[in-house]
Amino acid sequence: MGLFSFLKGSGSDDLKKKEEEAAKNAVDQANAAALQSIMHTQKVLSLENIVQGLNIPVTDLSIQLEGDTVTVGGSVANQSDKEKIVLALGNVNGIAAVNDQLTAENVEPESSFYEVKSGDSLSKIAKAYYGDPMKYTVIFEANKPMLKDPDKIYPGQQLRIPKI
């Protein structure tokens, strides 16, 4: 058989359409990847802003986001500040876990964590942990600035319950 010649500009457009479709898909994928990268960066910046909004001094703050897990690192003055940062990040919608890599310069006893349930109040939680509903202020103060009002807690929220 041998070499056959054809008119290059005539015939089916299938090859040209496939090339154009492949090029468009490549551009769409590149745009999607760029958008995903931008969104990821924005999420990390938002998490950093949450930590900075606590007004807790953190040396060498680092935040990494992998899926729904945040890894936070750096150094803080005490265990209380460390726990507040972990809770503030963990109480963000879309975050399922916080990998705590923070170090506390002054070691203190670790607090307990409590997940708020429907019908809970700080006084009800205080009665369960301390035997005195009036000690709700201890829990409220331990969770500032994350909590702004002792009456504004919600189911699923994690709270620090310090040892007293």
PyMOL commands that place a pseudoatom at each C-alpha (Angstrom):
pseudoatom trace, name=CA, resn=MET, resi=1, chain=A, elem=C, hetatm=0, pos=[0.000, 0.000, 0.000]
pseudoatom trace, name=CA, resn=GLY, resi=2, chain=A, elem=C, hetatm=0, pos=[2.072, 3.127, 0.509]
pseudoatom trace, name=CA, resn=LEU, resi=3, chain=A, elem=C, hetatm=0, pos=[1.605, 6.779, 1.302]
pseudoatom trace, name=CA, resn=PHE, resi=4, chain=A, elem=C, hetatm=0, pos=[-1.796, 8.300, 0.559]
pseudoatom trace, name=CA, resn=SER, resi=5, chain=A, elem=C, hetatm=0, pos=[-2.309, 12.041, 0.136]
pseudoatom trace, name=CA, resn=PHE, resi=6, chain=A, elem=C, hetatm=0, pos=[-5.409, 13.916, 1.269]
pseudoatom trace, name=CA, resn=LEU, resi=7, chain=A, elem=C, hetatm=0, pos=[-6.512, 17.550, 1.253]
pseudoatom trace, name=CA, resn=LYS, resi=8, chain=A, elem=C, hetatm=0, pos=[-5.558, 18.803, 4.722]
pseudoatom trace, name=CA, resn=GLY, resi=9, chain=A, elem=C, hetatm=0, pos=[-8.376, 21.382, 4.986]
pseudoatom trace, name=CA, resn=SER, resi=10, chain=A, elem=C, hetatm=0, pos=[-11.260, 19.076, 4.041]
pseudoatom trace, name=CA, resn=GLY, resi=11, chain=A, elem=C, hetatm=0, pos=[-12.969, 16.175, 5.737]
pseudoatom trace, name=CA, resn=SER, resi=12, chain=A, elem=C, hetatm=0, pos=[-14.305, 15.576, 9.230]
pseudoatom trace, name=CA, resn=ASP, resi=13, chain=A, elem=C, hetatm=0, pos=[-13.696, 18.148, 11.985]
pseudoatom trace, name=CA, resn=ASP, resi=14, chain=A, elem=C, hetatm=0, pos=[-13.519, 15.452, 14.680]
pseudoatom trace, name=CA, resn=LEU, resi=15, chain=A, elem=C, hetatm=0, pos=[-9.801, 15.892, 15.361]
pseudoatom trace, name=CA, resn=LYS, resi=16, chain=A, elem=C, hetatm=0, pos=[-10.048, 19.688, 15.509]
pseudoatom trace, name=CA, resn=LYS, resi=17, chain=A, elem=C, hetatm=0, pos=[-13.061, 19.500, 17.861]
pseudoatom trace, name=CA, resn=LYS, resi=18, chain=A, elem=C, hetatm=0, pos=[-11.241, 17.055, 20.157]
pseudoatom trace, name=CA, resn=GLU, resi=19, chain=A, elem=C, hetatm=0, pos=[-8.182, 19.342, 20.272]
pseudoatom trace, name=CA, resn=GLU, resi=20, chain=A, elem=C, hetatm=0, pos=[-10.337, 22.390, 21.060]
pseudoatom trace, name=CA, resn=GLU, resi=21, chain=A, elem=C, hetatm=0, pos=[-12.242, 20.456, 23.716]
pseudoatom trace, name=CA, resn=ALA, resi=22, chain=A, elem=C, hetatm=0, pos=[-9.004, 19.215, 25.288]
pseudoatom trace, name=CA, resn=ALA, resi=23, chain=A, elem=C, hetatm=0, pos=[-7.585, 22.763, 25.310]
pseudoatom trace, name=CA, resn=LYS, resi=24, chain=A, elem=C, hetatm=0, pos=[-10.783, 24.126, 26.897]
pseudoatom trace, name=CA, resn=ASN, resi=25, chain=A, elem=C, hetatm=0, pos=[-10.735, 21.362, 29.542]
pseudoatom trace, name=CA, resn=ALA, resi=26, chain=A, elem=C, hetatm=0, pos=[-7.090, 22.119, 30.311]
pseudoatom trace, name=CA, resn=VAL, resi=27, chain=A, elem=C, hetatm=0, pos=[-7.919, 25.813, 30.777]
pseudoatom trace, name=CA, resn=ASP, resi=28, chain=A, elem=C, hetatm=0, pos=[-10.962, 24.938, 32.908]
pseudoatom trace, name=CA, resn=GLN, resi=29, chain=A, elem=C, hetatm=0, pos=[-8.840, 22.613, 35.074]
pseudoatom trace, name=CA, resn=ALA, resi=30, chain=A, elem=C, hetatm=0, pos=[-6.121, 25.229, 35.458]
pseudoatom trace, name=CA, resn=ASN, resi=31, chain=A, elem=C, hetatm=0, pos=[-8.721, 27.838, 36.421]
pseudoatom trace, name=CA, resn=ALA, resi=32, chain=A, elem=C, hetatm=0, pos=[-10.350, 25.437, 38.880]
pseudoatom trace, name=CA, resn=ALA, resi=33, chain=A, elem=C, hetatm=0, pos=[-6.968, 24.632, 40.440]
pseudoatom trace, name=CA, resn=ALA, resi=34, chain=A, elem=C, hetatm=0, pos=[-6.110, 28.327, 40.710]
pseudoatom trace, name=CA, resn=LEU, resi=35, chain=A, elem=C, hetatm=0, pos=[-9.513, 29.083, 42.259]
pseudoatom trace, name=CA, resn=GLN, resi=36, chain=A, elem=C, hetatm=0, pos=[-9.119, 26.209, 44.718]
pseudoatom trace, name=CA, resn=SER, resi=37, chain=A, elem=C, hetatm=0, pos=[-5.673, 27.504, 45.706]
pseudoatom trace, name=CA, resn=ILE, resi=38, chain=A, elem=C, hetatm=0, pos=[-7.031, 31.022, 46.240]
pseudoatom trace, name=CA, resn=MET, resi=39, chain=A, elem=C, hetatm=0, pos=[-9.931, 29.699, 48.327]
pseudoatom trace, name=CA, resn=HIS, resi=40, chain=A, elem=C, hetatm=0, pos=[-7.539, 27.601, 50.427]
pseudoatom trace, name=CA, resn=THR, resi=41, chain=A, elem=C, hetatm=0, pos=[-5.323, 30.644, 51.045]
pseudoatom trace, name=CA, resn=GLN, resi=42, chain=A, elem=C, hetatm=0, pos=[-8.386, 32.699, 52.031]
pseudoatom trace, name=CA, resn=LYS, resi=43, chain=A, elem=C, hetatm=0, pos=[-9.481, 30.022, 54.528]
pseudoatom trace, name=CA, resn=VAL, resi=44, chain=A, elem=C, hetatm=0, pos=[-6.025, 29.957, 56.128]
pseudoatom trace, name=CA, resn=LEU, resi=45, chain=A, elem=C, hetatm=0, pos=[-6.003, 33.771, 56.341]
pseudoatom trace, name=CA, resn=SER, resi=46, chain=A, elem=C, hetatm=0, pos=[-9.471, 33.693, 57.934]
pseudoatom trace, name=CA, resn=LEU, resi=47, chain=A, elem=C, hetatm=0, pos=[-8.252, 31.195, 60.535]
pseudoatom trace, name=CA, resn=GLU, resi=48, chain=A, elem=C, hetatm=0, pos=[-5.221, 33.391, 61.242]
pseudoatom trace, name=CA, resn=ASN, resi=49, chain=A, elem=C, hetatm=0, pos=[-7.573, 36.362, 61.673]
pseudoatom trace, name=CA, resn=ILE, resi=50, chain=A, elem=C, hetatm=0, pos=[-9.639, 34.382, 64.186]
pseudoatom trace, name=CA, resn=VAL, resi=51, chain=A, elem=C, hetatm=0, pos=[-6.510, 33.724, 66.265]
pseudoatom trace, name=CA, resn=GLN, resi=52, chain=A, elem=C, hetatm=0, pos=[-5.371, 37.342, 65.989]
pseudoatom trace, name=CA, resn=GLY, resi=53, chain=A, elem=C, hetatm=0, pos=[-8.866, 38.484, 67.011]
pseudoatom trace, name=CA, resn=LEU, resi=54, chain=A, elem=C, hetatm=0, pos=[-8.403, 36.711, 70.342]
pseudoatom trace, name=CA, resn=ASN, resi=55, chain=A, elem=C, hetatm=0, pos=[-5.671, 39.242, 71.208]
pseudoatom trace, name=CA, resn=ILE, resi=56, chain=A, elem=C, hetatm=0, pos=[-3.526, 36.453, 72.601]
pseudoatom trace, name=CA, resn=PRO, resi=57, chain=A, elem=C, hetatm=0, pos=[0.171, 36.968, 71.907]
pseudoatom trace, name=CA, resn=VAL, resi=58, chain=A, elem=C, hetatm=0, pos=[1.485, 34.079, 69.800]
pseudoatom trace, name=CA, resn=THR, resi=59, chain=A, elem=C, hetatm=0, pos=[5.112, 33.822, 68.758]
pseudoatom trace, name=CA, resn=ASP, resi=60, chain=A, elem=C, hetatm=0, pos=[5.721, 32.233, 65.341]
pseudoatom trace, name=CA, resn=LEU, resi=61, chain=A, elem=C, hetatm=0, pos=[2.047, 31.480, 64.645]
pseudoatom trace, name=CA, resn=SER, resi=62, chain=A, elem=C, hetatm=0, pos=[1.624, 28.916, 61.887]
pseudoatom trace, name=CA, resn=ILE, resi=63, chain=A, elem=C, hetatm=0, pos=[-1.644, 27.575, 60.569]
pseudoatom trace, name=CA, resn=GLN, resi=64, chain=A, elem=C, hetatm=0, pos=[-1.986, 24.821, 58.002]
pseudoatom trace, name=CA, resn=LEU, resi=65, chain=A, elem=C, hetatm=0, pos=[-5.233, 23.471, 56.600]
pseudoatom trace, name=CA, resn=GLU, resi=66, chain=A, elem=C, hetatm=0, pos=[-5.555, 19.959, 55.189]
pseudoatom trace, name=CA, resn=GLY, resi=67, chain=A, elem=C, hetatm=0, pos=[-9.149, 19.150, 54.331]
pseudoatom trace, name=CA, resn=ASP, resi=68, chain=A, elem=C, hetatm=0, pos=[-11.149, 19.769, 57.505]
pseudoatom trace, name=CA, resn=THR, resi=69, chain=A, elem=C, hetatm=0, pos=[-8.140, 19.572, 59.870]
pseudoatom trace, name=CA, resn=VAL, resi=70, chain=A, elem=C, hetatm=0, pos=[-6.238, 22.633, 61.081]
pseudoatom trace, name=CA, resn=THR, resi=71, chain=A, elem=C, hetatm=0, pos=[-2.688, 22.334, 62.389]
pseudoatom trace, name=CA, resn=VAL, resi=72, chain=A, elem=C, hetatm=0, pos=[-1.706, 25.248, 64.590]
pseudoatom trace, name=CA, resn=GLY, resi=73, chain=A, elem=C, hetatm=0, pos=[1.790, 25.930, 65.853]
pseudoatom trace, name=CA, resn=GLY, resi=74, chain=A, elem=C, hetatm=0, pos=[3.651, 28.614, 67.717]
pseudoatom trace, name=CA, resn=SER, resi=75, chain=A, elem=C, hetatm=0, pos=[4.343, 29.566, 71.291]
pseudoatom trace, name=CA, resn=VAL, resi=76, chain=A, elem=C, hetatm=0, pos=[2.000, 31.134, 73.860]
pseudoatom trace, name=CA, resn=ALA, resi=77, chain=A, elem=C, hetatm=0, pos=[2.439, 32.226, 77.456]
pseudoatom trace, name=CA, resn=ASN, resi=78, chain=A, elem=C, hetatm=0, pos=[0.277, 29.588, 79.147]
pseudoatom trace, name=CA, resn=GLN, resi=79, chain=A, elem=C, hetatm=0, pos=[-1.996, 26.558, 78.830]
pseudoatom trace, name=CA, resn=SER, resi=80, chain=A, elem=C, hetatm=0, pos=[-5.112, 28.716, 79.034]
pseudoatom trace, name=CA, resn=ASP, resi=81, chain=A, elem=C, hetatm=0, pos=[-4.111, 30.723, 75.944]
pseudoatom trace, name=CA, resn=LYS, resi=82, chain=A, elem=C, hetatm=0, pos=[-3.225, 27.513, 74.118]
pseudoatom trace, name=CA, resn=GLU, resi=83, chain=A, elem=C, hetatm=0, pos=[-6.633, 25.988, 74.842]
pseudoatom trace, name=CA, resn=LYS, resi=84, chain=A, elem=C, hetatm=0, pos=[-8.477, 29.158, 73.813]
pseudoatom trace, name=CA, resn=ILE, resi=85, chain=A, elem=C, hetatm=0, pos=[-6.750, 29.162, 70.436]
pseudoatom trace, name=CA, resn=VAL, resi=86, chain=A, elem=C, hetatm=0, pos=[-7.496, 25.482, 69.847]
pseudoatom trace, name=CA, resn=LEU, resi=87, chain=A, elem=C, hetatm=0, pos=[-11.151, 25.990, 70.763]
pseudoatom trace, name=CA, resn=ALA, resi=88, chain=A, elem=C, hetatm=0, pos=[-11.548, 29.125, 68.655]
pseudoatom trace, name=CA, resn=LEU, resi=89, chain=A, elem=C, hetatm=0, pos=[-10.242, 27.255, 65.605]
pseudoatom trace, name=CA, resn=GLY, resi=90, chain=A, elem=C, hetatm=0, pos=[-12.210, 24.093, 66.354]
pseudoatom trace, name=CA, resn=ASN, resi=91, chain=A, elem=C, hetatm=0, pos=[-15.469, 25.993, 66.720]
pseudoatom trace, name=CA, resn=VAL, resi=92, chain=A, elem=C, hetatm=0, pos=[-15.319, 27.163, 63.093]
pseudoatom trace, name=CA, resn=ASN, resi=93, chain=A, elem=C, hetatm=0, pos=[-17.921, 25.662, 60.784]
pseudoatom trace, name=CA, resn=GLY, resi=94, chain=A, elem=C, hetatm=0, pos=[-16.203, 23.189, 58.458]
pseudoatom trace, name=CA, resn=ILE, resi=95, chain=A, elem=C, hetatm=0, pos=[-13.373, 22.348, 60.859]
pseudoatom trace, name=CA, resn=ALA, resi=96, chain=A, elem=C, hetatm=0, pos=[-13.546, 18.811, 62.251]
pseudoatom trace, name=CA, resn=ALA, resi=97, chain=A, elem=C, hetatm=0, pos=[-10.200, 18.603, 64.051]
pseudoatom trace, name=CA, resn=VAL, resi=98, chain=A, elem=C, hetatm=0, pos=[-7.375, 20.769, 65.354]
pseudoatom trace, name=CA, resn=ASN, resi=99, chain=A, elem=C, hetatm=0, pos=[-3.869, 19.363, 65.506]
pseudoatom trace, name=CA, resn=ASP, resi=100, chain=A, elem=C, hetatm=0, pos=[-2.401, 21.297, 68.434]
pseudoatom trace, name=CA, resn=GLN, resi=101, chain=A, elem=C, hetatm=0, pos=[1.306, 21.936, 67.940]
pseudoatom trace, name=CA, resn=LEU, resi=102, chain=A, elem=C, hetatm=0, pos=[1.347, 25.024, 70.181]
pseudoatom trace, name=CA, resn=THR, resi=103, chain=A, elem=C, hetatm=0, pos=[3.760, 25.176, 73.088]
pseudoatom trace, name=CA, resn=ALA, resi=104, chain=A, elem=C, hetatm=0, pos=[2.950, 26.882, 76.372]
pseudoatom trace, name=CA, resn=GLU, resi=105, chain=A, elem=C, hetatm=0, pos=[5.819, 28.595, 78.168]
pseudoatom trace, name=CA, resn=ASN, resi=106, chain=A, elem=C, hetatm=0, pos=[4.198, 28.203, 81.615]
pseudoatom trace, name=CA, resn=VAL, resi=107, chain=A, elem=C, hetatm=0, pos=[2.712, 24.781, 82.188]
pseudoatom trace, name=CA, resn=GLU, resi=108, chain=A, elem=C, hetatm=0, pos=[-0.661, 24.686, 83.960]
pseudoatom trace, name=CA, resn=PRO, resi=109, chain=A, elem=C, hetatm=0, pos=[-3.173, 21.896, 84.513]
pseudoatom trace, name=CA, resn=GLU, resi=110, chain=A, elem=C, hetatm=0, pos=[-5.125, 21.163, 81.357]
pseudoatom trace, name=CA, resn=SER, resi=111, chain=A, elem=C, hetatm=0, pos=[-8.782, 22.111, 81.276]
pseudoatom trace, name=CA, resn=SER, resi=112, chain=A, elem=C, hetatm=0, pos=[-11.544, 19.712, 80.397]
pseudoatom trace, name=CA, resn=PHE, resi=113, chain=A, elem=C, hetatm=0, pos=[-13.467, 20.265, 77.187]
pseudoatom trace, name=CA, resn=TYR, resi=114, chain=A, elem=C, hetatm=0, pos=[-17.224, 20.056, 77.012]
pseudoatom trace, name=CA, resn=GLU, resi=115, chain=A, elem=C, hetatm=0, pos=[-19.483, 19.869, 73.951]
pseudoatom trace, name=CA, resn=VAL, resi=116, chain=A, elem=C, hetatm=0, pos=[-22.611, 21.946, 74.460]
pseudoatom trace, name=CA, resn=LYS, resi=117, chain=A, elem=C, hetatm=0, pos=[-25.842, 20.007, 74.061]
pseudoatom trace, name=CA, resn=SER, resi=118, chain=A, elem=C, hetatm=0, pos=[-29.341, 21.253, 73.341]
pseudoatom trace, name=CA, resn=GLY, resi=119, chain=A, elem=C, hetatm=0, pos=[-30.863, 22.713, 76.519]
pseudoatom trace, name=CA, resn=ASP, resi=120, chain=A, elem=C, hetatm=0, pos=[-27.492, 23.456, 78.133]
pseudoatom trace, name=CA, resn=SER, resi=121, chain=A, elem=C, hetatm=0, pos=[-26.631, 26.695, 79.872]
pseudoatom trace, name=CA, resn=LEU, resi=122, chain=A, elem=C, hetatm=0, pos=[-23.383, 27.757, 81.485]
pseudoatom trace, name=CA, resn=SER, resi=123, chain=A, elem=C, hetatm=0, pos=[-25.003, 27.447, 84.919]
pseudoatom trace, name=CA, resn=LYS, resi=124, chain=A, elem=C, hetatm=0, pos=[-26.164, 23.893, 84.148]
pseudoatom trace, name=CA, resn=ILE, resi=125, chain=A, elem=C, hetatm=0, pos=[-22.648, 22.984, 82.999]
pseudoatom trace, name=CA, resn=ALA, resi=126, chain=A, elem=C, hetatm=0, pos=[-21.122, 24.667, 86.086]
pseudoatom trace, name=CA, resn=LYS, resi=127, chain=A, elem=C, hetatm=0, pos=[-23.418, 22.649, 88.353]
pseudoatom trace, name=CA, resn=ALA, resi=128, chain=A, elem=C, hetatm=0, pos=[-22.343, 19.430, 86.630]
pseudoatom trace, name=CA, resn=TYR, resi=129, chain=A, elem=C, hetatm=0, pos=[-18.607, 20.202, 86.839]
pseudoatom trace, name=CA, resn=TYR, resi=130, chain=A, elem=C, hetatm=0, pos=[-18.324, 22.291, 90.018]
pseudoatom trace, name=CA, resn=GLY, resi=131, chain=A, elem=C, hetatm=0, pos=[-21.489, 21.429, 91.943]
pseudoatom trace, name=CA, resn=ASP, resi=132, chain=A, elem=C, hetatm=0, pos=[-22.473, 25.120, 91.937]
pseudoatom trace, name=CA, resn=PRO, resi=133, chain=A, elem=C, hetatm=0, pos=[-24.490, 26.732, 89.119]
pseudoatom trace, name=CA, resn=MET, resi=134, chain=A, elem=C, hetatm=0, pos=[-23.258, 30.189, 90.186]
pseudoatom trace, name=CA, resn=LYS, resi=135, chain=A, elem=C, hetatm=0, pos=[-19.745, 29.253, 89.062]
pseudoatom trace, name=CA, resn=TYR, resi=136, chain=A, elem=C, hetatm=0, pos=[-20.917, 29.710, 85.463]
pseudoatom trace, name=CA, resn=THR, resi=137, chain=A, elem=C, hetatm=0, pos=[-18.800, 32.889, 85.461]
pseudoatom trace, name=CA, resn=VAL, resi=138, chain=A, elem=C, hetatm=0, pos=[-15.655, 30.719, 85.759]
pseudoatom trace, name=CA, resn=ILE, resi=139, chain=A, elem=C, hetatm=0, pos=[-16.601, 28.944, 82.530]
pseudoatom trace, name=CA, resn=PHE, resi=140, chain=A, elem=C, hetatm=0, pos=[-17.604, 32.203, 80.864]
pseudoatom trace, name=CA, resn=GLU, resi=141, chain=A, elem=C, hetatm=0, pos=[-14.300, 33.899, 81.753]
pseudoatom trace, name=CA, resn=ALA, resi=142, chain=A, elem=C, hetatm=0, pos=[-12.334, 30.824, 80.666]
pseudoatom trace, name=CA, resn=ASN, resi=143, chain=A, elem=C, hetatm=0, pos=[-13.903, 31.027, 77.210]
pseudoatom trace, name=CA, resn=LYS, resi=144, chain=A, elem=C, hetatm=0, pos=[-13.479, 34.751, 76.580]
pseudoatom trace, name=CA, resn=PRO, resi=145, chain=A, elem=C, hetatm=0, pos=[-13.054, 36.283, 74.040]
pseudoatom trace, name=CA, resn=MET, resi=146, chain=A, elem=C, hetatm=0, pos=[-14.651, 33.401, 72.124]
pseudoatom trace, name=CA, resn=LEU, resi=147, chain=A, elem=C, hetatm=0, pos=[-17.804, 33.915, 74.210]
pseudoatom trace, name=CA, resn=LYS, resi=148, chain=A, elem=C, hetatm=0, pos=[-19.143, 37.433, 74.307]
pseudoatom trace, name=CA, resn=ASP, resi=149, chain=A, elem=C, hetatm=0, pos=[-22.335, 36.685, 76.263]
pseudoatom trace, name=CA, resn=PRO, resi=150, chain=A, elem=C, hetatm=0, pos=[-22.902, 33.877, 78.809]
pseudoatom trace, name=CA, resn=ASP, resi=151, chain=A, elem=C, hetatm=0, pos=[-26.365, 33.262, 77.335]
pseudoatom trace, name=CA, resn=LYS, resi=152, chain=A, elem=C, hetatm=0, pos=[-25.089, 32.738, 73.778]
pseudoatom trace, name=CA, resn=ILE, resi=153, chain=A, elem=C, hetatm=0, pos=[-23.836, 29.184, 73.535]
pseudoatom trace, name=CA, resn=TYR, resi=154, chain=A, elem=C, hetatm=0, pos=[-24.994, 26.674, 70.944]
pseudoatom trace, name=CA, resn=PRO, resi=155, chain=A, elem=C, hetatm=0, pos=[-25.189, 22.887, 70.577]
pseudoatom trace, name=CA, resn=GLY, resi=156, chain=A, elem=C, hetatm=0, pos=[-21.975, 21.403, 69.221]
pseudoatom trace, name=CA, resn=GLN, resi=157, chain=A, elem=C, hetatm=0, pos=[-19.822, 24.255, 70.539]
pseudoatom trace, name=CA, resn=GLN, resi=158, chain=A, elem=C, hetatm=0, pos=[-16.767, 23.167, 72.513]
pseudoatom trace, name=CA, resn=LEU, resi=159, chain=A, elem=C, hetatm=0, pos=[-16.045, 24.970, 75.794]
pseudoatom trace, name=CA, resn=ARG, resi=160, chain=A, elem=C, hetatm=0, pos=[-13.077, 25.006, 78.174]
pseudoatom trace, name=CA, resn=ILE, resi=161, chain=A, elem=C, hetatm=0, pos=[-13.887, 23.881, 81.703]
pseudoatom trace, name=CA, resn=PRO, resi=162, chain=A, elem=C, hetatm=0, pos=[-10.906, 24.923, 83.825]
pseudoatom trace, name=CA, resn=LYS, resi=163, chain=A, elem=C, hetatm=0, pos=[-9.898, 23.140, 86.988]
pseudoatom trace, name=CA, resn=ILE, resi=164, chain=A, elem=C, hetatm=0, pos=[-10.698, 25.141, 90.116]
for i in range(1, 164): cmd.bond("trace and resi %d" % i, "trace and resi %d" % (i + 1))
show_as sticks, trace
zoom trace
